[in-house]
Amino acid sequence: MNGILLIVEDRFQINGRGIILAPSLPLTYKLPKSAIVTLKLPDLSVLKVEADFPIPFIRITDPQLLSQYRGEYVCMLKNIDKEAVPVGTEVWLD
């Protein structure tokens, strides 16, 4: 998959690990385990950073409805602070 992955709606700092970006990504995306991504910030600056796409997790929307289970990937950025990735940043996979 090449192109825009997501527009950052929120981000969560995990000490010693990196930043988790929201929203998550659907399993239909064909993602590598890790890659260099391009961040296009709202101020029009551009950064290249390493991103991991860990093993997909399952989001349970209603335990009574098995058909509601869906897997998703998260995008975790390494070696960057939360403040460096403002809401509205576009994340691109080259």
PyMOL Python script that loads the backbone (N, CA, C, O; Angstrom):
from pymol import cmd

cmd.read_pdbstr("""\
ATOM      1  N   MET A   1       0.846  -1.180   0.000  1.00  0.00           N
ATOM      2  CA  MET A   1       0.000   0.000   0.000  1.00  0.00           C
ATOM      3  C   MET A   1       0.884   1.234   0.000  1.00  0.00           C
ATOM      4  O   MET A   1       1.749   1.371   0.865  1.00  0.00           O
ATOM      5  N   ASN A   2       0.692   2.104  -0.920  1.00  0.00           N
ATOM      6  CA  ASN A   2       1.371   3.396  -0.953  1.00  0.00           C
ATOM      7  C   ASN A   2       0.316   4.480  -0.915  1.00  0.00           C
ATOM      8  O   ASN A   2      -0.807   4.274  -1.375  1.00  0.00           O
ATOM      9  N   GLY A   3       0.667   5.632  -0.370  1.00  0.00           N
ATOM     10  CA  GLY A   3      -0.266   6.743  -0.294  1.00  0.00           C
ATOM     11  C   GLY A   3      -0.561   7.115   1.144  1.00  0.00           C
ATOM     12  O   GLY A   3       0.138   6.705   2.070  1.00  0.00           O
ATOM     13  N   ILE A   4      -1.604   7.895   1.308  1.00  0.00           N
ATOM     14  CA  ILE A   4      -1.944   8.376   2.644  1.00  0.00           C
ATOM     15  C   ILE A   4      -2.543   7.240   3.471  1.00  0.00           C
ATOM     16  O   ILE A   4      -3.434   6.523   3.017  1.00  0.00           O
ATOM     17  N   LEU A   5      -2.035   7.092   4.692  1.00  0.00           N
ATOM     18  CA  LEU A   5      -2.545   6.071   5.609  1.00  0.00           C
ATOM     19  C   LEU A   5      -3.639   6.626   6.501  1.00  0.00           C
ATOM     20  O   LEU A   5      -4.682   6.001   6.690  1.00  0.00           O
ATOM     21  N   LEU A   6      -3.389   7.811   7.049  1.00  0.00           N
ATOM     22  CA  LEU A   6      -4.354   8.386   7.977  1.00  0.00           C
ATOM     23  C   LEU A   6      -4.063   9.848   8.201  1.00  0.00           C
ATOM     24  O   LEU A   6      -2.976  10.338   7.897  1.00  0.00           O
ATOM     25  N   ILE A   7      -5.048  10.538   8.737  1.00  0.00           N
ATOM     26  CA  ILE A   7      -4.886  11.902   9.236  1.00  0.00           C
ATOM     27  C   ILE A   7      -5.044  11.807  10.744  1.00  0.00           C
ATOM     28  O   ILE A   7      -6.062  11.322  11.238  1.00  0.00           O
ATOM     29  N   VAL A   8      -4.040  12.267  11.472  1.00  0.00           N
ATOM     30  CA  VAL A   8      -3.996  12.102  12.923  1.00  0.00           C
ATOM     31  C   VAL A   8      -5.165  12.833  13.586  1.00  0.00           C
ATOM     32  O   VAL A   8      -5.348  14.039  13.420  1.00  0.00           O
ATOM     33  N   GLU A   9      -5.954  12.057  14.347  1.00  0.00           N
ATOM     34  CA  GLU A   9      -7.047  12.612  15.141  1.00  0.00           C
ATOM     35  C   GLU A   9      -6.666  12.697  16.615  1.00  0.00           C
ATOM     36  O   GLU A   9      -7.198  13.523  17.356  1.00  0.00           O
ATOM     37  N   ASP A  10      -5.747  11.840  17.029  1.00  0.00           N
ATOM     38  CA  ASP A  10      -5.250  11.841  18.402  1.00  0.00           C
ATOM     39  C   ASP A  10      -3.958  11.044  18.437  1.00  0.00           C
ATOM     40  O   ASP A  10      -3.676  10.289  17.506  1.00  0.00           O
ATOM     41  N   ARG A  11      -3.174  11.195  19.483  1.00  0.00           N
ATOM     42  CA  ARG A  11      -1.933  10.447  19.640  1.00  0.00           C
ATOM     43  C   ARG A  11      -1.687  10.211  21.116  1.00  0.00           C
ATOM     44  O   ARG A  11      -2.068  11.011  21.970  1.00  0.00           O
ATOM     45  N   PHE A  12      -1.034   9.080  21.394  1.00  0.00           N
ATOM     46  CA  PHE A  12      -0.822   8.645  22.766  1.00  0.00           C
ATOM     47  C   PHE A  12       0.638   8.246  22.944  1.00  0.00           C
ATOM     48  O   PHE A  12       1.137   7.371  22.237  1.00  0.00           O
ATOM     49  N   GLN A  13       1.317   8.884  23.882  1.00  0.00           N
ATOM     50  CA  GLN A  13       2.726   8.608  24.156  1.00  0.00           C
ATOM     51  C   GLN A  13       2.833   7.400  25.075  1.00  0.00           C
ATOM     52  O   GLN A  13       2.180   7.357  26.117  1.00  0.00           O
ATOM     53  N   ILE A  14       3.649   6.419  24.701  1.00  0.00           N
ATOM     54  CA  ILE A  14       3.952   5.279  25.555  1.00  0.00           C
ATOM     55  C   ILE A  14       5.442   5.355  25.851  1.00  0.00           C
ATOM     56  O   ILE A  14       6.272   5.138  24.969  1.00  0.00           O
ATOM     57  N   ASN A  15       5.771   5.663  27.092  1.00  0.00           N
ATOM     58  CA  ASN A  15       7.172   5.862  27.475  1.00  0.00           C
ATOM     59  C   ASN A  15       8.023   4.659  27.097  1.00  0.00           C
ATOM     60  O   ASN A  15       7.686   3.516  27.404  1.00  0.00           O
ATOM     61  N   GLY A  16       9.131   4.942  26.427  1.00  0.00           N
ATOM     62  CA  GLY A  16      10.061   3.897  26.029  1.00  0.00           C
ATOM     63  C   GLY A  16       9.648   3.133  24.784  1.00  0.00           C
ATOM     64  O   GLY A  16      10.399   2.270  24.329  1.00  0.00           O
ATOM     65  N   ARG A  17       8.484   3.417  24.216  1.00  0.00           N
ATOM     66  CA  ARG A  17       7.993   2.675  23.054  1.00  0.00           C
ATOM     67  C   ARG A  17       7.747   3.571  21.838  1.00  0.00           C
ATOM     68  O   ARG A  17       8.151   3.229  20.727  1.00  0.00           O
ATOM     69  N   GLY A  18       7.095   4.703  22.038  1.00  0.00           N
ATOM     70  CA  GLY A  18       6.786   5.573  20.917  1.00  0.00           C
ATOM     71  C   GLY A  18       5.412   6.192  21.059  1.00  0.00           C
ATOM     72  O   GLY A  18       4.865   6.298  22.157  1.00  0.00           O
ATOM     73  N   ILE A  19       4.871   6.597  19.932  1.00  0.00           N
ATOM     74  CA  ILE A  19       3.561   7.245  19.892  1.00  0.00           C
ATOM     75  C   ILE A  19       2.599   6.350  19.115  1.00  0.00           C
ATOM     76  O   ILE A  19       2.918   5.890  18.019  1.00  0.00           O
ATOM     77  N   ILE A  20       1.446   6.111  19.677  1.00  0.00           N
ATOM     78  CA  ILE A  20       0.365   5.416  18.969  1.00  0.00           C
ATOM     79  C   ILE A  20      -0.529   6.485  18.364  1.00  0.00           C
ATOM     80  O   ILE A  20      -0.937   7.422  19.050  1.00  0.00           O
ATOM     81  N   LEU A  21      -0.834   6.345  17.080  1.00  0.00           N
ATOM     82  CA  LEU A  21      -1.683   7.316  16.411  1.00  0.00           C
ATOM     83  C   LEU A  21      -3.109   6.789  16.278  1.00  0.00           C
ATOM     84  O   LEU A  21      -3.328   5.587  16.128  1.00  0.00           O
ATOM     85  N   ALA A  22      -4.058   7.691  16.335  1.00  0.00           N
ATOM     86  CA  ALA A  22      -5.461   7.361  16.080  1.00  0.00           C
ATOM     87  C   ALA A  22      -5.889   8.207  14.897  1.00  0.00           C
ATOM     88  O   ALA A  22      -5.503   9.371  14.794  1.00  0.00           O
ATOM     89  N   PRO A  23      -6.679   7.636  14.005  1.00  0.00           N
ATOM     90  CA  PRO A  23      -7.405   6.375  14.124  1.00  0.00           C
ATOM     91  C   PRO A  23      -6.526   5.179  13.754  1.00  0.00           C
ATOM     92  O   PRO A  23      -5.440   5.326  13.194  1.00  0.00           O
ATOM     93  N   SER A  24      -7.038   3.984  14.088  1.00  0.00           N
ATOM     94  CA  SER A  24      -6.356   2.758  13.688  1.00  0.00           C
ATOM     95  C   SER A  24      -6.624   2.494  12.206  1.00  0.00           C
ATOM     96  O   SER A  24      -7.409   3.198  11.571  1.00  0.00           O
ATOM     97  N   LEU A  25      -5.964   1.475  11.671  1.00  0.00           N
ATOM     98  CA  LEU A  25      -6.035   1.188  10.233  1.00  0.00           C
ATOM     99  C   LEU A  25      -6.702  -0.163   9.993  1.00  0.00           C
ATOM    100  O   LEU A  25      -6.463  -1.109  10.744  1.00  0.00           O
ATOM    101  N   PRO A  26      -7.525  -0.264   8.968  1.00  0.00           N
ATOM    102  CA  PRO A  26      -8.215  -1.531   8.712  1.00  0.00           C
ATOM    103  C   PRO A  26      -7.264  -2.624   8.238  1.00  0.00           C
ATOM    104  O   PRO A  26      -6.216  -2.344   7.656  1.00  0.00           O
ATOM    105  N   LEU A  27      -7.642  -3.862   8.493  1.00  0.00           N
ATOM    106  CA  LEU A  27      -6.827  -5.004   8.068  1.00  0.00           C
ATOM    107  C   LEU A  27      -6.745  -5.126   6.550  1.00  0.00           C
ATOM    108  O   LEU A  27      -5.871  -5.823   6.035  1.00  0.00           O
ATOM    109  N   THR A  28      -7.629  -4.470   5.840  1.00  0.00           N
ATOM    110  CA  THR A  28      -7.586  -4.536   4.377  1.00  0.00           C
ATOM    111  C   THR A  28      -6.343  -3.844   3.819  1.00  0.00           C
ATOM    112  O   THR A  28      -5.966  -4.093   2.674  1.00  0.00           O
ATOM    113  N   TYR A  29      -5.703  -2.983   4.607  1.00  0.00           N
ATOM    114  CA  TYR A  29      -4.448  -2.367   4.192  1.00  0.00           C
ATOM    115  C   TYR A  29      -3.360  -3.442   4.227  1.00  0.00           C
ATOM    116  O   TYR A  29      -3.296  -4.223   5.176  1.00  0.00           O
ATOM    117  N   LYS A  30      -2.528  -3.487   3.229  1.00  0.00           N
ATOM    118  CA  LYS A  30      -1.387  -4.400   3.182  1.00  0.00           C
ATOM    119  C   LYS A  30      -0.170  -3.630   3.671  1.00  0.00           C
ATOM    120  O   LYS A  30       0.464  -2.896   2.913  1.00  0.00           O
ATOM    121  N   LEU A  31       0.148  -3.810   4.952  1.00  0.00           N
ATOM    122  CA  LEU A  31       1.207  -3.024   5.573  1.00  0.00           C
ATOM    123  C   LEU A  31       2.408  -3.881   5.914  1.00  0.00           C
ATOM    124  O   LEU A  31       2.253  -5.042   6.292  1.00  0.00           O
ATOM    125  N   PRO A  32       3.608  -3.325   5.785  1.00  0.00           N
ATOM    126  CA  PRO A  32       4.801  -4.036   6.267  1.00  0.00           C
ATOM    127  C   PRO A  32       4.822  -3.990   7.790  1.00  0.00           C
ATOM    128  O   PRO A  32       4.061  -3.242   8.404  1.00  0.00           O
ATOM    129  N   LYS A  33       5.680  -4.778   8.390  1.00  0.00           N
ATOM    130  CA  LYS A  33       5.807  -4.757   9.856  1.00  0.00           C
ATOM    131  C   LYS A  33       6.369  -3.421  10.330  1.00  0.00           C
ATOM    132  O   LYS A  33       5.987  -2.923  11.390  1.00  0.00           O
ATOM    133  N   SER A  34       7.273  -2.842   9.549  1.00  0.00           N
ATOM    134  CA  SER A  34       7.793  -1.509   9.848  1.00  0.00           C
ATOM    135  C   SER A  34       8.170  -0.832   8.533  1.00  0.00           C
ATOM    136  O   SER A  34       8.404  -1.492   7.521  1.00  0.00           O
ATOM    137  N   ALA A  35       8.222   0.494   8.572  1.00  0.00           N
ATOM    138  CA  ALA A  35       8.532   1.264   7.364  1.00  0.00           C
ATOM    139  C   ALA A  35       8.873   2.695   7.761  1.00  0.00           C
ATOM    140  O   ALA A  35       8.583   3.137   8.874  1.00  0.00           O
ATOM    141  N   ILE A  36       9.487   3.400   6.836  1.00  0.00           N
ATOM    142  CA  ILE A  36       9.675   4.839   6.992  1.00  0.00           C
ATOM    143  C   ILE A  36       8.438   5.506   6.408  1.00  0.00           C
ATOM    144  O   ILE A  36       8.057   5.240   5.268  1.00  0.00           O
ATOM    145  N   VAL A  37       7.807   6.385   7.206  1.00  0.00           N
ATOM    146  CA  VAL A  37       6.631   7.102   6.739  1.00  0.00           C
ATOM    147  C   VAL A  37       6.954   8.587   6.658  1.00  0.00           C
ATOM    148  O   VAL A  37       7.878   9.077   7.308  1.00  0.00           O
ATOM    149  N   THR A  38       6.180   9.285   5.855  1.00  0.00           N
ATOM    150  CA  THR A  38       6.303  10.727   5.715  1.00  0.00           C
ATOM    151  C   THR A  38       5.176  11.383   6.489  1.00  0.00           C
ATOM    152  O   THR A  38       4.005  11.046   6.310  1.00  0.00           O
ATOM    153  N   LEU A  39       5.538  12.323   7.353  1.00  0.00           N
ATOM    154  CA  LEU A  39       4.548  13.105   8.091  1.00  0.00           C
ATOM    155  C   LEU A  39       4.450  14.469   7.436  1.00  0.00           C
ATOM    156  O   LEU A  39       5.443  15.187   7.322  1.00  0.00           O
ATOM    157  N   LYS A  40       3.243  14.823   7.006  1.00  0.00           N
ATOM    158  CA  LYS A  40       2.987  16.153   6.450  1.00  0.00           C
ATOM    159  C   LYS A  40       2.205  16.923   7.500  1.00  0.00           C
ATOM    160  O   LYS A  40       1.005  16.717   7.682  1.00  0.00           O
ATOM    161  N   LEU A  41       2.916  17.820   8.191  1.00  0.00           N
ATOM    162  CA  LEU A  41       2.339  18.546   9.312  1.00  0.00           C
ATOM    163  C   LEU A  41       1.450  19.694   8.836  1.00  0.00           C
ATOM    164  O   LEU A  41       1.608  20.190   7.721  1.00  0.00           O
ATOM    165  N   PRO A  42       0.510  20.114   9.697  1.00  0.00           N
ATOM    166  CA  PRO A  42      -0.375  21.219   9.325  1.00  0.00           C
ATOM    167  C   PRO A  42       0.351  22.511   8.968  1.00  0.00           C
ATOM    168  O   PRO A  42      -0.182  23.321   8.210  1.00  0.00           O
ATOM    169  N   ASP A  43       1.566  22.724   9.500  1.00  0.00           N
ATOM    170  CA  ASP A  43       2.326  23.938   9.163  1.00  0.00           C
ATOM    171  C   ASP A  43       3.085  23.789   7.843  1.00  0.00           C
ATOM    172  O   ASP A  43       3.898  24.645   7.494  1.00  0.00           O
ATOM    173  N   LEU A  44       2.817  22.694   7.102  1.00  0.00           N
ATOM    174  CA  LEU A  44       3.384  22.374   5.787  1.00  0.00           C
ATOM    175  C   LEU A  44       4.813  21.833   5.851  1.00  0.00           C
ATOM    176  O   LEU A  44       5.422  21.597   4.807  1.00  0.00           O
ATOM    177  N   SER A  45       5.360  21.633   7.050  1.00  0.00           N
ATOM    178  CA  SER A  45       6.667  20.991   7.141  1.00  0.00           C
ATOM    179  C   SER A  45       6.491  19.485   6.949  1.00  0.00           C
ATOM    180  O   SER A  45       5.394  18.944   7.092  1.00  0.00           O
ATOM    181  N   VAL A  46       7.606  18.825   6.619  1.00  0.00           N
ATOM    182  CA  VAL A  46       7.580  17.395   6.323  1.00  0.00           C
ATOM    183  C   VAL A  46       8.671  16.707   7.136  1.00  0.00           C
ATOM    184  O   VAL A  46       9.796  17.198   7.218  1.00  0.00           O
ATOM    185  N   LEU A  47       8.333  15.571   7.735  1.00  0.00           N
ATOM    186  CA  LEU A  47       9.277  14.760   8.490  1.00  0.00           C
ATOM    187  C   LEU A  47       9.218  13.326   7.999  1.00  0.00           C
ATOM    188  O   LEU A  47       8.163  12.857   7.573  1.00  0.00           O
ATOM    189  N   LYS A  48      10.341  12.630   8.056  1.00  0.00           N
ATOM    190  CA  LYS A  48      10.395  11.186   7.786  1.00  0.00           C
ATOM    191  C   LYS A  48      10.713  10.509   9.104  1.00  0.00           C
ATOM    192  O   LYS A  48      11.677  10.875   9.776  1.00  0.00           O
ATOM    193  N   VAL A  49       9.906   9.517   9.482  1.00  0.00           N
ATOM    194  CA  VAL A  49      10.126   8.807  10.741  1.00  0.00           C
ATOM    195  C   VAL A  49       9.864   7.325  10.543  1.00  0.00           C
ATOM    196  O   VAL A  49       9.202   6.910   9.591  1.00  0.00           O
ATOM    197  N   GLU A  50      10.404   6.533  11.473  1.00  0.00           N
ATOM    198  CA  GLU A  50      10.177   5.091  11.442  1.00  0.00           C
ATOM    199  C   GLU A  50       8.847   4.778  12.117  1.00  0.00           C
ATOM    200  O   GLU A  50       8.532   5.311  13.181  1.00  0.00           O
ATOM    201  N   ALA A  51       8.077   3.907  11.479  1.00  0.00           N
ATOM    202  CA  ALA A  51       6.786   3.492  12.022  1.00  0.00           C
ATOM    203  C   ALA A  51       6.726   1.976  12.078  1.00  0.00           C
ATOM    204  O   ALA A  51       7.244   1.288  11.198  1.00  0.00           O
ATOM    205  N   ASP A  52       6.094   1.466  13.114  1.00  0.00           N
ATOM    206  CA  ASP A  52       5.797   0.042  13.231  1.00  0.00           C
ATOM    207  C   ASP A  52       4.299  -0.145  13.109  1.00  0.00           C
ATOM    208  O   ASP A  52       3.511   0.700  13.534  1.00  0.00           O
ATOM    209  N   PHE A  53       3.926  -1.258  12.527  1.00  0.00           N
ATOM    210  CA  PHE A  53       2.528  -1.656  12.422  1.00  0.00           C
ATOM    211  C   PHE A  53       2.412  -3.018  13.094  1.00  0.00           C
ATOM    212  O   PHE A  53       2.435  -4.054  12.429  1.00  0.00           O
ATOM    213  N   PRO A  54       2.287  -3.005  14.442  1.00  0.00           N
ATOM    214  CA  PRO A  54       2.312  -4.265  15.189  1.00  0.00           C
ATOM    215  C   PRO A  54       1.190  -5.207  14.776  1.00  0.00           C
ATOM    216  O   PRO A  54       0.298  -4.858  14.004  1.00  0.00           O
ATOM    217  N   ILE A  55       1.272  -6.399  15.316  1.00  0.00           N
ATOM    218  CA  ILE A  55       0.253  -7.414  15.055  1.00  0.00           C
ATOM    219  C   ILE A  55      -1.122  -6.794  15.277  1.00  0.00           C
ATOM    220  O   ILE A  55      -1.329  -6.080  16.258  1.00  0.00           O
ATOM    221  N   PRO A  56      -2.053  -7.060  14.381  1.00  0.00           N
ATOM    222  CA  PRO A  56      -3.391  -6.467  14.516  1.00  0.00           C
ATOM    223  C   PRO A  56      -4.060  -6.850  15.836  1.00  0.00           C
ATOM    224  O   PRO A  56      -3.820  -7.923  16.390  1.00  0.00           O
ATOM    225  N   PHE A  57      -4.891  -5.954  16.314  1.00  0.00           N
ATOM    226  CA  PHE A  57      -5.677  -6.236  17.505  1.00  0.00           C
ATOM    227  C   PHE A  57      -7.140  -6.371  17.090  1.00  0.00           C
ATOM    228  O   PHE A  57      -7.525  -5.953  15.998  1.00  0.00           O
ATOM    229  N   ILE A  58      -7.933  -6.948  17.953  1.00  0.00           N
ATOM    230  CA  ILE A  58      -9.363  -7.111  17.681  1.00  0.00           C
ATOM    231  C   ILE A  58     -10.125  -6.093  18.503  1.00  0.00           C
ATOM    232  O   ILE A  58      -9.925  -5.980  19.712  1.00  0.00           O
ATOM    233  N   ARG A  59     -10.999  -5.353  17.843  1.00  0.00           N
ATOM    234  CA  ARG A  59     -11.874  -4.420  18.544  1.00  0.00           C
ATOM    235  C   ARG A  59     -13.224  -5.095  18.727  1.00  0.00           C
ATOM    236  O   ARG A  59     -13.863  -5.503  17.758  1.00  0.00           O
ATOM    237  N   ILE A  60     -13.645  -5.207  19.961  1.00  0.00           N
ATOM    238  CA  ILE A  60     -14.930  -5.835  20.254  1.00  0.00           C
ATOM    239  C   ILE A  60     -15.950  -4.728  20.465  1.00  0.00           C
ATOM    240  O   ILE A  60     -15.889  -3.996  21.453  1.00  0.00           O
ATOM    241  N   THR A  61     -16.879  -4.611  19.540  1.00  0.00           N
ATOM    242  CA  THR A  61     -17.886  -3.565  19.664  1.00  0.00           C
ATOM    243  C   THR A  61     -19.069  -4.021  20.513  1.00  0.00           C
ATOM    244  O   THR A  61     -19.714  -3.208  21.175  1.00  0.00           O
ATOM    245  N   ASP A  62     -19.351  -5.325  20.490  1.00  0.00           N
ATOM    246  CA  ASP A  62     -20.432  -5.886  21.308  1.00  0.00           C
ATOM    247  C   ASP A  62     -20.181  -7.378  21.464  1.00  0.00           C
ATOM    248  O   ASP A  62     -20.299  -8.120  20.489  1.00  0.00           O
ATOM    249  N   PRO A  63     -19.839  -7.837  22.659  1.00  0.00           N
ATOM    250  CA  PRO A  63     -19.521  -9.258  22.847  1.00  0.00           C
ATOM    251  C   PRO A  63     -20.660 -10.189  22.444  1.00  0.00           C
ATOM    252  O   PRO A  63     -20.422 -11.368  22.184  1.00  0.00           O
ATOM    253  N   GLN A  64     -21.867  -9.694  22.388  1.00  0.00           N
ATOM    254  CA  GLN A  64     -23.011 -10.523  22.022  1.00  0.00           C
ATOM    255  C   GLN A  64     -23.114 -10.734  20.508  1.00  0.00           C
ATOM    256  O   GLN A  64     -23.822 -11.628  20.045  1.00  0.00           O
ATOM    257  N   LEU A  65     -22.420  -9.927  19.767  1.00  0.00           N
ATOM    258  CA  LEU A  65     -22.512 -10.000  18.302  1.00  0.00           C
ATOM    259  C   LEU A  65     -21.143 -10.319  17.713  1.00  0.00           C
ATOM    260  O   LEU A  65     -20.354  -9.414  17.443  1.00  0.00           O
ATOM    261  N   LEU A  66     -20.864 -11.589  17.514  1.00  0.00           N
ATOM    262  CA  LEU A  66     -19.558 -11.987  16.983  1.00  0.00           C
ATOM    263  C   LEU A  66     -19.278 -11.364  15.626  1.00  0.00           C
ATOM    264  O   LEU A  66     -18.118 -11.160  15.266  1.00  0.00           O
ATOM    265  N   SER A  67     -20.311 -11.063  14.878  1.00  0.00           N
ATOM    266  CA  SER A  67     -20.105 -10.461  13.560  1.00  0.00           C
ATOM    267  C   SER A  67     -19.534  -9.045  13.658  1.00  0.00           C
ATOM    268  O   SER A  67     -19.085  -8.486  12.657  1.00  0.00           O
ATOM    269  N   GLN A  68     -19.549  -8.472  14.843  1.00  0.00           N
ATOM    270  CA  GLN A  68     -19.034  -7.120  15.028  1.00  0.00           C
ATOM    271  C   GLN A  68     -17.533  -7.093  15.288  1.00  0.00           C
ATOM    272  O   GLN A  68     -16.938  -6.017  15.341  1.00  0.00           O
ATOM    273  N   TYR A  69     -16.901  -8.277  15.453  1.00  0.00           N
ATOM    274  CA  TYR A  69     -15.461  -8.308  15.675  1.00  0.00           C
ATOM    275  C   TYR A  69     -14.745  -7.865  14.407  1.00  0.00           C
ATOM    276  O   TYR A  69     -15.082  -8.300  13.306  1.00  0.00           O
ATOM    277  N   ARG A  70     -13.770  -7.011  14.573  1.00  0.00           N
ATOM    278  CA  ARG A  70     -12.976  -6.608  13.419  1.00  0.00           C
ATOM    279  C   ARG A  70     -11.546  -6.346  13.868  1.00  0.00           C
ATOM    280  O   ARG A  70     -11.304  -5.801  14.945  1.00  0.00           O
ATOM    281  N   GLY A  71     -10.627  -6.736  13.038  1.00  0.00           N
ATOM    282  CA  GLY A  71      -9.223  -6.509  13.338  1.00  0.00           C
ATOM    283  C   GLY A  71      -8.767  -5.175  12.799  1.00  0.00           C
ATOM    284  O   GLY A  71      -9.288  -4.683  11.798  1.00  0.00           O
ATOM    285  N   GLU A  72      -7.798  -4.596  13.465  1.00  0.00           N
ATOM    286  CA  GLU A  72      -7.244  -3.313  13.042  1.00  0.00           C
ATOM    287  C   GLU A  72      -5.760  -3.270  13.373  1.00  0.00           C
ATOM    288  O   GLU A  72      -5.296  -3.928  14.304  1.00  0.00           O
ATOM    289  N   TYR A  73      -5.027  -2.487  12.599  1.00  0.00           N
ATOM    290  CA  TYR A  73      -3.628  -2.205  12.888  1.00  0.00           C
ATOM    291  C   TYR A  73      -3.536  -0.871  13.630  1.00  0.00           C
ATOM    292  O   TYR A  73      -4.410  -0.014  13.498  1.00  0.00           O
ATOM    293  N   VAL A  74      -2.483  -0.712  14.400  1.00  0.00           N
ATOM    294  CA  VAL A  74      -2.151   0.599  14.935  1.00  0.00           C
ATOM    295  C   VAL A  74      -0.866   1.054  14.265  1.00  0.00           C
ATOM    296  O   VAL A  74      -0.061   0.241  13.811  1.00  0.00           O
ATOM    297  N   CYS A  75      -0.692   2.347  14.212  1.00  0.00           N
ATOM    298  CA  CYS A  75       0.537   2.935  13.694  1.00  0.00           C
ATOM    299  C   CYS A  75       1.302   3.492  14.880  1.00  0.00           C
ATOM    300  O   CYS A  75       0.821   4.388  15.573  1.00  0.00           O
ATOM    301  N   MET A  76       2.500   2.956  15.113  1.00  0.00           N
ATOM    302  CA  MET A  76       3.337   3.407  16.222  1.00  0.00           C
ATOM    303  C   MET A  76       4.591   4.067  15.654  1.00  0.00           C
ATOM    304  O   MET A  76       5.366   3.437  14.934  1.00  0.00           O
ATOM    305  N   LEU A  77       4.779   5.333  15.985  1.00  0.00           N
ATOM    306  CA  LEU A  77       5.956   6.071  15.531  1.00  0.00           C
ATOM    307  C   LEU A  77       7.055   5.971  16.567  1.00  0.00           C
ATOM    308  O   LEU A  77       6.802   6.043  17.770  1.00  0.00           O
ATOM    309  N   LYS A  78       8.291   5.802  16.086  1.00  0.00           N
ATOM    310  CA  LYS A  78       9.451   5.679  16.974  1.00  0.00           C
ATOM    311  C   LYS A  78      10.301   6.944  16.924  1.00  0.00           C
ATOM    312  O   LYS A  78      10.326   7.662  15.924  1.00  0.00           O
ATOM    313  N   ASN A  79      10.992   7.193  18.025  1.00  0.00           N
ATOM    314  CA  ASN A  79      12.003   8.252  18.098  1.00  0.00           C
ATOM    315  C   ASN A  79      11.454   9.641  17.767  1.00  0.00           C
ATOM    316  O   ASN A  79      12.110  10.438  17.097  1.00  0.00           O
ATOM    317  N   ILE A  80      10.248   9.912  18.244  1.00  0.00           N
ATOM    318  CA  ILE A  80       9.648  11.229  18.044  1.00  0.00           C
ATOM    319  C   ILE A  80       8.715  11.494  19.221  1.00  0.00           C
ATOM    320  O   ILE A  80       8.125  10.566  19.773  1.00  0.00           O
ATOM    321  N   ASP A  81       8.585  12.758  19.601  1.00  0.00           N
ATOM    322  CA  ASP A  81       7.719  13.137  20.711  1.00  0.00           C
ATOM    323  C   ASP A  81       6.305  13.433  20.225  1.00  0.00           C
ATOM    324  O   ASP A  81       6.091  13.818  19.075  1.00  0.00           O
ATOM    325  N   LYS A  82       5.359  13.248  21.116  1.00  0.00           N
ATOM    326  CA  LYS A  82       3.950  13.495  20.825  1.00  0.00           C
ATOM    327  C   LYS A  82       3.721  14.920  20.297  1.00  0.00           C
ATOM    328  O   LYS A  82       2.938  15.128  19.370  1.00  0.00           O
ATOM    329  N   GLU A  83       4.402  15.878  20.889  1.00  0.00           N
ATOM    330  CA  GLU A  83       4.214  17.275  20.491  1.00  0.00           C
ATOM    331  C   GLU A  83       4.666  17.547  19.057  1.00  0.00           C
ATOM    332  O   GLU A  83       4.229  18.521  18.444  1.00  0.00           O
ATOM    333  N   ALA A  84       5.530  16.701  18.525  1.00  0.00           N
ATOM    334  CA  ALA A  84       6.037  16.882  17.157  1.00  0.00           C
ATOM    335  C   ALA A  84       5.051  16.406  16.099  1.00  0.00           C
ATOM    336  O   ALA A  84       5.256  16.640  14.908  1.00  0.00           O
ATOM    337  N   VAL A  85       3.974  15.734  16.529  1.00  0.00           N
ATOM    338  CA  VAL A  85       2.986  15.188  15.595  1.00  0.00           C
ATOM    339  C   VAL A  85       1.610  15.735  15.978  1.00  0.00           C
ATOM    340  O   VAL A  85       0.842  15.048  16.651  1.00  0.00           O
ATOM    341  N   PRO A  86       1.289  16.965  15.557  1.00  0.00           N
ATOM    342  CA  PRO A  86       0.017  17.546  15.958  1.00  0.00           C
ATOM    343  C   PRO A  86      -1.172  16.880  15.269  1.00  0.00           C
ATOM    344  O   PRO A  86      -1.041  16.255  14.217  1.00  0.00           O
ATOM    345  N   VAL A  87      -2.331  17.038  15.898  1.00  0.00           N
ATOM    346  CA  VAL A  87      -3.576  16.588  15.279  1.00  0.00           C
ATOM    347  C   VAL A  87      -3.690  17.282  13.917  1.00  0.00           C
ATOM    348  O   VAL A  87      -3.384  18.468  13.788  1.00  0.00           O
ATOM    349  N   GLY A  88      -4.126  16.543  12.923  1.00  0.00           N
ATOM    350  CA  GLY A  88      -4.222  17.070  11.556  1.00  0.00           C
ATOM    351  C   GLY A  88      -3.061  16.676  10.667  1.00  0.00           C
ATOM    352  O   GLY A  88      -3.102  16.912   9.459  1.00  0.00           O
ATOM    353  N   THR A  89      -2.017  16.076  11.244  1.00  0.00           N
ATOM    354  CA  THR A  89      -0.871  15.609  10.468  1.00  0.00           C
ATOM    355  C   THR A  89      -1.291  14.458   9.559  1.00  0.00           C
ATOM    356  O   THR A  89      -1.997  13.547   9.991  1.00  0.00           O
ATOM    357  N   GLU A  90      -0.864  14.499   8.321  1.00  0.00           N
ATOM    358  CA  GLU A  90      -1.093  13.395   7.381  1.00  0.00           C
ATOM    359  C   GLU A  90       0.077  12.425   7.480  1.00  0.00           C
ATOM    360  O   GLU A  90       1.235  12.839   7.528  1.00  0.00           O
ATOM    361  N   VAL A  91      -0.235  11.120   7.511  1.00  0.00           N
ATOM    362  CA  VAL A  91       0.786  10.084   7.558  1.00  0.00           C
ATOM    363  C   VAL A  91       0.749   9.337   6.229  1.00  0.00           C
ATOM    364  O   VAL A  91      -0.270   8.748   5.867  1.00  0.00           O
ATOM    365  N   TRP A  92       1.861   9.366   5.510  1.00  0.00           N
ATOM    366  CA  TRP A  92       1.971   8.763   4.180  1.00  0.00           C
ATOM    367  C   TRP A  92       2.952   7.619   4.189  1.00  0.00           C
ATOM    368  O   TRP A  92       4.012   7.706   4.808  1.00  0.00           O
ATOM    369  N   LEU A  93       2.607   6.551   3.509  1.00  0.00           N
ATOM    370  CA  LEU A  93       3.523   5.427   3.292  1.00  0.00           C
ATOM    371  C   LEU A  93       4.018   5.522   1.868  1.00  0.00           C
ATOM    372  O   LEU A  93       3.231   5.489   0.922  1.00  0.00           O
ATOM    373  N   ASP A  94       5.350   5.641   1.713  1.00  0.00           N
ATOM    374  CA  ASP A  94       5.937   5.806   0.365  1.00  0.00           C
ATOM    375  C   ASP A  94       6.114   4.462  -0.322  1.00  0.00           C
ATOM    376  O   ASP A  94       6.591   4.406  -1.455  1.00  0.00           O
TER     377      ASP A  94
END
""", "prot")
cmd.dss("prot")
cmd.show_as("cartoon", "prot")
cmd.util.cbc("prot")
cmd.orient("prot")
